[in-house]
Amino acid sequence: MTSPTKTLCPYCGVGCGLEVLPPALPGKATHRDDRGVPIWRVRGDRSHPSSLGKVCVKGATIAEALDKDRLRYPMMRNSLEEPFQRVSWDDALDRIASEFRQILATDGPDAIALYGSGQFQTEDYYIAQKLMKGCLGTNNFDANSRLCMSSAVAGYVKSLGSDGPPCCYADLEETDCAFLIGTNAAECHPIAFNRLRVHHKKNRSVKLIVVDPRKTATADAADLYLAIRPGTDIDLLNGIAHLLLRWGQLDTLFIDECTRGFPEFTDVVRHYPPDLVAQRCGISQEELETAARLWAQSKRVLSLWSMGLNQSSEGTAKVRSLINLHLMTGNIGKPGTGPFSLTGQPNAMGGREAGGLAHLLPGYRLVTNPQHRREVEEYWNLSPGQINPRPGLAAWDMMLGLEAGTVKALWVAATNPAVSMPDLDRTHAALRRSPLTIYQDAYYPTETAEFAHILLPAAQWGEKTGVMTNSERMVTLCPQFRDPPGEARADWEIFAEVGRRLGFEASFEFRSSAEVYREFVYLTKSRICDMAGLSQERLRREGPLQWPCAEGETDDPETRHAKRLYTDFRFPTEDGRAKFGAYHARGLAEPPDPDYPFVLTTGRLYEHWHTQTRTGRIDKIAKKYPDPFIEIHPRDARELTVIDGEWVIVVSKRGRGKFRAKLTRAIAPGTVFVPMHWGFLWADDAEANALTHPESCPESLQPELKACAVQVFSVESERGTGKSEVVGCVT
């Protein structure tokens, strides 16, 4: 019997292990999809330490999209009005190199920008950094992690001294109080949440607190559910801190010996008494006090969060306000404790390790740090000063650069900004202005392909070999198990070939992704994310391993890697201490007003993934949620004269959309919810981000995709005002 290929699910950051078998096996019936087409068999890998054989519906059906609507050959056109024509790889790469040389000569390296993805393998990320930040001398590489995880990155760095979640999944089964805020983990990180839910059900003393404006499937499992108003997270967290301080529920030894900034923090927290916080958050004072009491009485508190905190104009402040609670009670560096960011994408962690944001360099280094730049320049054989000391353009700034005409070439790979960026009307207008857009993806058509001049076919999951890191710092090798279709190539190979054609042959003399990974891990040596002891060969031989994993570690499972960071209560800061962050709540960047009286919040559904580039092509998934919708509280629906299932119009200051109303008491009055998965290829006028704004956290530069002010109308009422022609709606 053919042995299965052990690999990693390419969806969320849980990083579930999968086993893959070919469609036909000796003596077995051929495995087929709903249409009878032979497909690869996928099942959970019971030996994978993160998922223990469990798999969600997305992972179980991943193989069904491998051969649907694939981009197989390079294509080009001169203007967006022309159709694409198939060309050779030489033609496409020569054009890219030629146009880049012209831009470098006339406008300089900062006129070129590359926008990547947490779908990359680490090797893809690393070669992109070497090309852009090293050889070309621009830091204009950013990734869609900017829309997902950058507030978590900034929060960890500013509070603890470095990026890197200090927890592990074993903590889900060792905590006695789990505090989930801004995460619908039951639907967005289901396999990790399942481990927590099993632990919770088995142990009646374990408490689960869930904070969310929506009563999600996660909230259904909670002992205490806090339905706070959107944008009041810092009020809540400071309110809990106020009560812990009032009750004397502090780890004073830890605070004195291991932290700094506590007096400044308490000066802020005293302004958040329970009555004020309860009123601002829209919860009862009793609920607030219960949350604080559960935190105080628990010996091992674990907090988990994702987009609900990160995607905010005060995202870093929210993350740090949560970390403050851990620091004041000493709930870090011990089993079952710590602030645990649930990563959105399968290799967003690997991207951060490789330097995959506009302010980073490989090995958790910063472009603003002279020593960090020198270390990378020496390793890459660059001239001193060749790495730019200024952070490059973040994701939204790239759109502004196109708008202003300062970005002359935009290279997009493995992501779909024509759906995922905020303020889509403005985003689309900026993309139309781009003199040169290169779009590198596995699928066609996509919404972003509509704005491209050059299309490059990329190998995807299972068609190239590389490494990914999940939310708990577990590094997994993802081997190639099938040939890419047509002429598709691995992303790192495409980046390397462009580098060679631009004259940097010596920097890209790689014969395999294993050689790329070997070079990358050396740059992590002695860093907190030390992976110098890892190689593709070792991961293939031993299976997934967590970092830090230093060079020369033994094969003893108890010593070869650390499950948790900061177990010695020393932090990678100047003085070894963690730092409290003192923040007052500012609230939403765009609060509701009489013209736009509702707060729109957005999010994921269990079945779908991001912009449906893959899941929209899988029949089993598409059937569950074939159409977009908007959740509205029945009380609001009565005032709007909207009935369940009716089409409604949602309008913000930037755009509008059309959705079927779904009346539910799971959403708070005054708040409405729209899933973010639909772009213009999948539905008409159903883009959530046509409504959202680009206001961002000043520290992380992450846009506030979670909340904006909107008005809601029934289609019939809009017709009554004579607006139907503008809306273009049909019932």
Secondary structure, DSSP 8 states (H G I E B T S, - for coil): ----EEEE-SSSTT--EEEEE-S--TTS---B-TTS-B--EEEE-TT-TTTTT---HHHHTGGGGTTSSB--S-EE-SSTTS--EE--HHHHHHHHHHHHHHHHHHT-GGGEEEEE-TTS-HHHHHHHHIIIIIII----EEEGGGGTTHHHHHHHHHHHSS-S----GGGGGT-SEEEEES--HHHHSHHHHHHHHHHHHH-TT-EEEEE-SB--HHHHT-SEEE---TT-HHHHHHHHHHHHHHHT---HHHHHHHEE-HHHHHHHHTT--HHHHHHHHTS-HHHHHHHHHHHHH-SSEEEEE-HHHHSSTTHHHHHHHHHHHHHHHT-SSSTT-EEEE--SSTTHHHHHHTT-STTEETTTEETT-HHHHHHHHHHTT--TT-S-SS----HHHHHHHHHHT---EEEEES--HHHHSSSHHHHHHHHHH-S-EEEEESBSS-TGGGG-SEEEEB--TTSS-EEEE-TT-EEEEE---S--STT-B-HHHHHHHHHHHTT-GGGG--SSHHHHHHHHHHTTTTSTT--TT--HHHHHHH--EES---TT--S-TTTSS-SSS-TTS--SSTTS-EE---------SS---SSS-EEEEEE--SS--TTSTTGGG-HHHHHHS-S-EEEE-HHHHHHHT--TT-EEEEE-SS-EEEEEEEE-TTB-TTEEEEES---TTTSSS--GGGT----B-TTT--B-TT-EEEEEEEHHHHHHTT-HHHHT---
